[in-house]
Amino acid sequence: MMNLNKLVVHMCLAASISTAFVSAQAENVNNNKIPHIYHVKNLNIGELPVKTIVPITAKTAEQALAQAKVITDNPNADIAEFRIDLLDFASNNKAVITLGKQLNQILKDKPLIATIRTANEGGQLKVSDAEYEKIYTEYLKQPFMQLLDIEMFREQNSVKKLTKLAHQKNVLVIMSNHDFDKTPTQQEIEQRLLKQDQLGADVLKIAVMPKSKHDVMTLMNATLNVSQHSQKPLLTMSMGRLGTISRIATANMGGSMSFGMIGEASASGQIDVAQLKQLLKTVQPTP
């Protein structure tokens, strides 16, 4: 562990140096602005330390309940993400809601994110924009989650309606975008994250696929720059083994949350949450 820690610290230091010039001017713009901090259950999202998220990747209700218990008992896991699209019965709203309530009870003081990752963005569920809005509207009648993942590139009126409804129900919105084919330009990544902010998101999220080390730096540069222009918590990552370092180094670039795993990963490049927690403690700036 120590050798890995030293390696990560060295890489994060190098990343910090290479990105410093990007935010030199932007930092002055944002110096006096207070970041958004959300108190969710017993957790403050948006302030250090960086919060860890562990996905529930089950296909059955029994498996999901078992995974939730493991997450509850693991001190390194701060938040659970319920990947609804991976369930065998993902299209059964009533059964999903029932299970969601059970998961929320098991998790106790740990917040629950409800996520339908659609086929449009690398998930398992194929739904139209109208179906997507209808499903989430049903979930929000009696919310079982504290945070809801809404994909930013669904039909824009639906995105706005769901965001407004979530806020009316005191549910935070993680607005997300996933590119499994490439890493967009730094400008494009920044524009997407800032667009999420404009749409009313509480947490800004993007995940991109790198083809080179330069792509990984592009993601981290964009994270740093957006952190100087928005006060919203950031959840950004470069995927795959090549991008694994970003899940740790973004703690130095303004990131507020990072995905880890217990057992099965929900996306390539995730690392064990205990190791992630230790590495985040090593590299993140003191509050």
Buried (B, 14 or more C-beta within 10 A) or exposed (E): EEEEBEEBBEBBEEBBEEBEEBBEEBBEEBEEEEBBEBEBBEBEBBBEBBBBBBBBBBEEBEBBBBBBEBBBEBEBBBBBBBBBBBBEBBBEBEBBBEBBBBBBEBBEEBBBBBBBBBEBBBBBBEBEBEBBBEBBBEBBEEBBBBBBBBBBBBEEEBBEBBBEBBEEBEBBBBBBBBBEEEBBEBEBBBBBBBBBBEBBBBBBBBBBBBEEEEBBBBBBBBBBBBBBBBBBBBBBBBBBEBBBBBBBBBBBBBBBBBBBBBEEBBBBBBBBBBBBBBBBEBBBEEE
